[in-house]
Amino acid sequence: MTPTLLITTDYLAPGDEVDRLLREAGYATRHRPLRGTREPGELVAILDGCVGALIANEPMTAEVFARAPELRAVVRTGVGYDSVDVEAATKAGVSVSNLPGVNANAVAEYTMALLLAQARRLVTVAAEVRAGGWPREDGHELRGKTLGLLGYGATARAVVPLARAFGLTVLCTTGVPESGRGDVPVRFVDLPELLAESDFLSLHTALTPATRHLIDAAALARMKPAAHLINTARGAIVDEAALAAAVREGRLAGAALDVTGTEPLPADSPLRDVPGITVYSHLAGQTAEARREAGLDGARELLAALQGRPRCSLNAHLLPDNDRR
């Protein structure tokens, strides 16, 4: 019987080059694109009989791994993997991989687009013109301002030359040791200084227990009233109720959020209808170029993992026997 692979990333489709690559390697494919949310029971059902999975932000919980006994490898077609219980996967003998840096350039460009949109009020102005107005209020230039980067992974590093080209001074708070930072035109500071000095604070850190709601009411209170928050990382890094209150009350100028704690954005989210806050639909890494690279890299990683030779596995070193094919 031909082994089967599940594909849930919504931009991958039957017959595309990723599908052909996997089928030519001797696998059958099962496409069940994730659009919106999916309950664990549904995920278990579509994983039935699958030895591997190329996934979007699936809720890969301990229950899912326990009920998918044939599963041997999971690959996220992106960087974040907070939806995957890696510890449970390890106990189940499943290799879990992500694709570090696969969409760094796309997210970096998008980050700069959000900075410009906030500084020049582009979304607000377009909405007012659509409604029949002709707004003429001034905006702000990026040159001479300070950009704070929370995190210094591949995306943040890709932001630096773009920001410098716009004349921004770049500060960064990171856990990356000095030996791994390189000789870059960035000043590394602690978090309180980053919050206090940034005109734009851009989040580029992973969601972990330590970073969940790291940007809370206390952190927001340290920021300049004229500052803007940019988030292309993970929604739960920000306390959304505290952010909404800060912007409504004029203690923060605004925010551009590509990610939210719950996606799609719930009807009762505190982020809705707050002047100065613009919420986008998790598009930072979604360019044609990044999608193609993520799909192909993800497929190659899945094949390698099933052969016991993953390149980007988060837990292969903990598995007793990762040659599972």
C-alpha positions in Angstrom: 0.0 0.0 0.0 1.4 3.4 -0.9 2.2 5.5 2.2 0.1 8.7 2.4 1.0 12.3 3.3 -1.5 14.9 4.5 -1.1 18.5 3.2 -3.1 21.2 4.9 -1.2 24.4 3.9 -3.9 26.3 2.0 -1.9 27.5 -1.0 -0.7 23.9 -1.9 -3.0 22.0 -4.2 -3.2 18.7 -6.0 -1.1 18.6 -9.1 1.2 21.5 -8.2 5.0 21.1 -8.1 5.0 20.2 -4.4 2.4 17.5 -5.0 4.4 16.2 -8.0 7.6 16.1 -5.9 6.0 14.1 -3.2 4.2 11.7 -5.6 7.4 11.1 -7.6 9.1 10.1 -4.3 6.5 7.3 -3.9 3.9 8.8 -1.7 0.1 9.4 -2.1 -1.1 12.8 -1.1 -4.2 13.9 0.7 -5.0 17.6 0.5 -7.2 19.1 3.2 -6.5 22.9 3.2 -6.8 24.7 6.6 -9.0 27.8 6.2 -10.0 29.2 9.6 -10.1 26.8 12.5 -10.1 23.1 12.8 -11.1 20.9 15.8 -8.7 18.1 17.0 -11.2 15.4 16.1 -11.4 16.6 12.5 -7.7 16.7 12.3 -7.4 13.1 13.7 -9.9 11.9 11.0 -8.0 13.4 8.1 -4.6 12.1 9.5 -5.9 8.6 9.5 -3.4 6.3 7.8 -0.9 9.2 7.1 2.8 8.7 7.8 3.7 12.4 7.3 2.1 15.8 7.3 2.9 19.2 5.7 0.9 21.5 7.8 -0.4 25.1 8.3 -1.2 26.3 11.9 -2.8 23.0 12.8 -3.6 22.3 16.5 -1.2 19.3 16.8 -2.0 18.4 20.4 -1.1 15.5 22.5 -4.5 14.0 21.8 -3.9 14.2 18.0 -0.5 12.5 18.3 -1.9 9.8 20.5 -4.6 9.1 18.0 -2.4 9.1 14.9 -0.2 6.0 15.4 1.2 5.8 11.9 2.4 9.4 11.8 6.2 9.7 11.7 7.0 13.3 10.6 5.3 16.7 10.6 6.7 19.8 8.9 5.4 23.3 9.3 5.5 25.3 6.1 6.6 28.4 8.1 8.7 29.5 11.0 6.3 29.4 14.0 5.4 26.1 15.5 3.6 27.1 18.7 0.5 25.2 17.5 2.5 21.9 17.7 3.0 20.1 21.0 6.6 19.1 20.4 7.0 17.3 23.7 3.9 15.1 22.8 5.3 14.5 19.3 8.6 13.4 20.8 6.8 10.9 23.1 4.9 9.6 20.1 8.1 9.2 18.1 7.2 11.9 15.6 9.8 14.3 14.1 8.6 17.9 14.0 10.3 20.4 11.7 9.8 24.1 10.9 11.5 26.1 8.1 13.7 28.8 9.8 14.1 31.9 7.7 12.1 30.6 4.8 10.0 33.8 4.5 12.4 36.3 6.1 12.6 38.6 3.1 8.8 38.7 2.6 8.2 39.4 6.3 10.9 42.1 6.4 9.4 43.9 3.4 5.9 43.7 4.9 7.2 45.0 8.2 8.4 48.1 6.4 5.1 48.4 4.6 3.3 48.5 8.0 5.7 51.1 9.3 4.9 53.3 6.4 1.2 52.7 6.6 1.2 53.7 10.3 3.4 56.7 9.8 1.4 58.1 6.9 -2.0 56.9 8.1 -2.5 55.2 4.7 -5.3 52.9 5.7 -7.3 55.6 7.5 -6.9 58.1 4.7 -8.0 55.6 2.1 -11.1 54.7 4.2 -12.0 58.3 4.6 -11.7 59.0 0.8 -13.9 55.9 0.1 -16.5 57.4 2.5 -16.5 60.7 0.6 -13.9 62.7 2.5 -10.7 64.3 1.5 -8.4 64.2 4.5 -5.3 66.5 4.6 -3.8 65.8 8.0 0.0 65.4 8.0 1.8 62.2 8.7 5.3 61.5 9.8 8.6 60.5 8.0 10.6 57.5 9.1 13.9 59.2 8.7 15.3 60.2 12.0 13.0 57.9 14.0 14.0 54.9 16.1 12.9 51.3 15.2 13.0 48.8 18.0 13.3 45.1 17.2 12.2 42.6 19.7 14.1 39.5 18.6 17.0 39.0 16.3 16.2 36.0 14.1 16.3 35.8 10.3 13.4 38.2 9.8 14.7 40.9 12.2 18.1 40.7 10.6 16.5 41.2 7.1 14.6 44.3 8.4 17.8 46.0 9.5 19.2 47.1 6.0 15.7 48.1 4.9 15.2 50.2 8.0 18.7 51.8 7.7 17.9 52.7 4.1 14.9 54.7 5.3 17.1 56.5 7.8 15.9 54.8 10.9 18.1 54.1 13.9 17.8 50.5 14.9 17.7 49.1 18.5 17.3 45.5 19.4 16.5 43.3 22.4 17.5 39.7 22.0 18.6 36.6 23.7 21.1 35.9 20.9 24.6 36.1 22.5 27.0 38.7 21.4 29.1 36.1 19.5 26.1 35.3 17.3 25.1 38.9 16.4 27.8 39.8 13.9 29.1 43.3 13.1 25.8 45.1 12.4 24.7 48.7 12.7 22.3 47.9 15.5 22.5 48.9 19.2 21.5 46.1 21.5 19.7 47.2 24.6 17.6 45.7 27.4 13.8 45.6 27.1 12.9 48.6 29.2 15.2 50.8 27.1 13.9 49.3 23.9 10.3 50.1 25.0 11.2 53.7 26.1 13.3 54.7 23.1 11.4 53.2 20.1 9.2 55.3 17.9 8.2 52.0 16.2 8.4 48.7 18.1 8.4 45.6 15.8 8.0 42.1 17.2 10.1 39.3 15.8 10.3 36.8 18.6 8.9 33.3 19.0 5.8 32.7 21.2 7.0 30.8 24.3 5.8 30.8 27.9 8.2 33.6 28.6 7.0 35.8 25.7 3.3 35.2 26.0 1.7 38.7 26.8 5.2 40.1 27.1 3.8 43.3 25.7 1.3 43.9 28.5 -0.1 47.0 30.1 3.2 47.6 32.0 5.3 47.3 28.9 2.9 49.6 26.9 3.1 52.1 29.7 6.9 52.4 29.1 6.4 53.3 25.4 6.2 56.8 24.0 2.6 58.1 23.5 3.5 58.8 19.8 4.9 55.3 19.3 3.4 52.5 17.1 3.5 48.8 17.7 4.1 46.4 14.7 3.4 42.7 15.1 4.3 40.1 12.4 5.3 37.5 14.9 2.5 35.9 17.0 -0.6 37.5 18.4 -0.4 36.2 21.9 2.9 38.0 22.5 0.6 41.1 23.0 -2.1 41.6 25.6 -4.7 42.7 23.2 -7.1 44.2 25.7 -4.3 46.3 27.2 -3.2 47.4 23.7 -6.7 48.4 22.8 -7.1 50.4 26.0 -3.7 52.1 25.5 -4.6 53.3 22.0 -8.2 54.3 22.8 -6.9 56.4 25.7 -4.1 58.1 23.7 -1.3 56.5 25.6 0.0 54.9 22.4 -0.4 56.3 18.8 -1.4 53.0 17.2 -0.6 49.5 16.1 -0.4 47.4 12.9 -1.1 43.8 13.7 -0.7 41.0 11.1 -1.3 38.4 13.7 -3.8 38.1 16.6 -4.3 35.8 19.5 -7.2 34.1 17.8 -7.4 33.9 14.0 -9.6 34.8 12.2 -10.3 37.8 14.4 -13.3 37.1 16.6 -16.3 39.5 16.3 -15.9 40.4 20.0 -12.2 41.1 19.9 -11.1 44.2 21.8 -9.1 45.2 18.8 -12.1 45.9 16.6 -13.1 49.4 15.9 -10.2 51.1 17.7 -9.0 54.1 15.7 -5.3 53.7 15.2 -5.2 49.9 15.2 -5.2 48.1 11.9 -5.5 44.3 11.9 -4.4 42.4 8.8 -5.0 38.7 8.0 -1.6 37.0 8.7 -0.2 37.8 5.3 3.4 38.9 6.2 5.0 35.7 4.7 2.5 35.2 2.0 4.2 36.2 -1.2 4.3 34.1 -4.3 8.0 33.7 -3.9 8.0 32.8 -0.2 5.1 30.4 -0.7 6.9 28.5 -3.5 10.0 28.3 -1.4 8.2 27.2 1.7 6.2 24.6 -0.2 9.2 23.0 -1.8 11.5 23.3 1.2 8.7 21.8 3.3 8.2 18.9 1.0 12.0 18.2 0.8 12.2 18.4 4.6 9.2 16.0 5.0 10.9 13.5 2.7 14.2 13.8 4.5 12.5 13.3 7.9 10.7 10.2 6.7 14.1 8.8 5.6 15.6 9.6 9.1 17.6 12.6 7.8 15.7 15.8 8.7 17.6 19.0 8.4 15.5 21.3 10.6 13.9 18.9 13.1 13.1 20.4 16.5 13.3 17.0 18.2 15.0 14.4 16.0 17.9 14.2 18.5 15.4 13.1 21.2 13.8 10.3 19.1 15.1 6.8 19.8 15.0 5.8 16.2 14.2 8.4 13.6 14.7 6.1 10.5 11.0 5.4 10.3 10.2 5.0 6.6 
